[in-house]
Amino acid sequence: MARIRACLETALAPTRLELIDDSHLHAGHAGARQGGHFTVRIAVPAFAGKRPLECHRLIYGALGELMQTDIHALSIEIVHA
């Protein structure tokens, strides 16, 4: 989780960042062996005026290859600081 947090902080400078590991809720799920299940609650000033899809793309871009290696599923909640 530290790598995920570091990528988001470095790329997006969030004013609020909560990262929750939900992997235990998916034990036995075939994809769970290939990466974790996470929820991210994030507030980023640069998200102002952007549609949710644009914000999600920025988050996925910040996470880069972690989306292929460490993360199997990511639930994103855009929040206000």
C-alpha positions as CSV (number, residue, x, y, z in Angstrom):
1,M,0.0,0.0,0.0
2,A,2.9,2.3,0.6
3,R,3.8,2.3,-3.1
4,I,0.2,3.1,-4.1
5,R,0.1,6.0,-1.6
6,A,3.5,7.3,-2.8
7,C,2.4,7.3,-6.4
8,L,-0.8,9.2,-5.7
9,E,0.9,11.7,-3.4
10,T,3.7,12.4,-5.8
11,A,1.5,12.7,-9.0
12,L,-1.6,14.4,-7.6
13,A,-0.7,16.2,-4.3
14,P,-4.0,15.3,-2.7
15,T,-5.3,17.3,0.3
16,R,-7.0,14.2,1.5
17,L,-6.0,10.6,0.8
18,E,-7.5,7.5,2.4
19,L,-6.3,4.1,1.1
20,I,-8.2,1.0,2.3
21,D,-7.1,-2.6,1.6
22,D,-10.3,-4.5,0.9
23,S,-8.5,-7.7,-0.2
24,H,-9.7,-9.7,2.8
25,L,-13.3,-9.2,1.5
26,H,-12.3,-11.1,-1.7
27,A,-10.5,-14.1,-0.4
28,G,-11.0,-17.0,-2.7
29,H,-11.7,-14.8,-5.7
30,A,-9.5,-15.9,-8.6
31,G,-8.3,-12.4,-9.4
32,A,-7.3,-11.8,-5.7
33,R,-4.1,-13.8,-6.2
34,Q,-3.0,-11.4,-8.9
35,G,-3.2,-8.2,-6.9
36,G,-5.1,-6.5,-4.1
37,H,-8.5,-4.9,-3.9
38,F,-8.4,-1.3,-2.7
39,T,-10.7,1.6,-2.1
40,V,-9.2,5.1,-2.4
41,R,-10.9,8.2,-1.1
42,I,-9.1,11.2,-2.5
43,A,-9.5,15.0,-2.7
44,V,-7.3,16.8,-5.3
45,P,-7.6,20.5,-6.0
46,A,-6.8,19.8,-9.7
47,F,-10.0,17.7,-9.9
48,A,-12.1,20.9,-9.7
49,G,-14.3,21.3,-12.7
50,K,-13.4,17.9,-14.1
51,R,-15.8,15.1,-14.7
52,P,-15.4,11.9,-12.7
53,L,-14.1,10.0,-15.6
54,E,-11.3,12.5,-16.1
55,C,-10.4,12.2,-12.4
56,H,-10.3,8.5,-12.6
57,R,-8.0,8.6,-15.6
58,L,-5.6,10.9,-13.7
59,I,-5.6,8.4,-10.8
60,Y,-5.0,5.4,-13.1
61,G,-2.2,7.4,-14.8
62,A,-0.6,8.2,-11.5
63,L,-0.7,4.5,-10.5
64,G,0.8,3.4,-13.8
65,E,2.1,-0.2,-13.8
66,L,0.8,-0.8,-10.3
67,M,-2.6,-1.3,-12.0
68,Q,-1.1,-4.3,-13.8
69,T,0.9,-5.7,-10.9
70,D,-0.2,-4.8,-7.4
71,I,-3.8,-3.7,-7.9
72,H,-6.6,-6.1,-9.1
73,A,-9.5,-3.9,-8.3
74,L,-9.7,-0.2,-7.3
75,S,-12.8,1.6,-6.0
76,I,-12.4,5.3,-6.3
77,E,-14.3,7.9,-4.3
78,I,-13.7,11.5,-5.2
79,V,-14.3,13.6,-2.0
80,H,-14.0,17.2,-1.1
81,A,-11.3,18.3,1.4
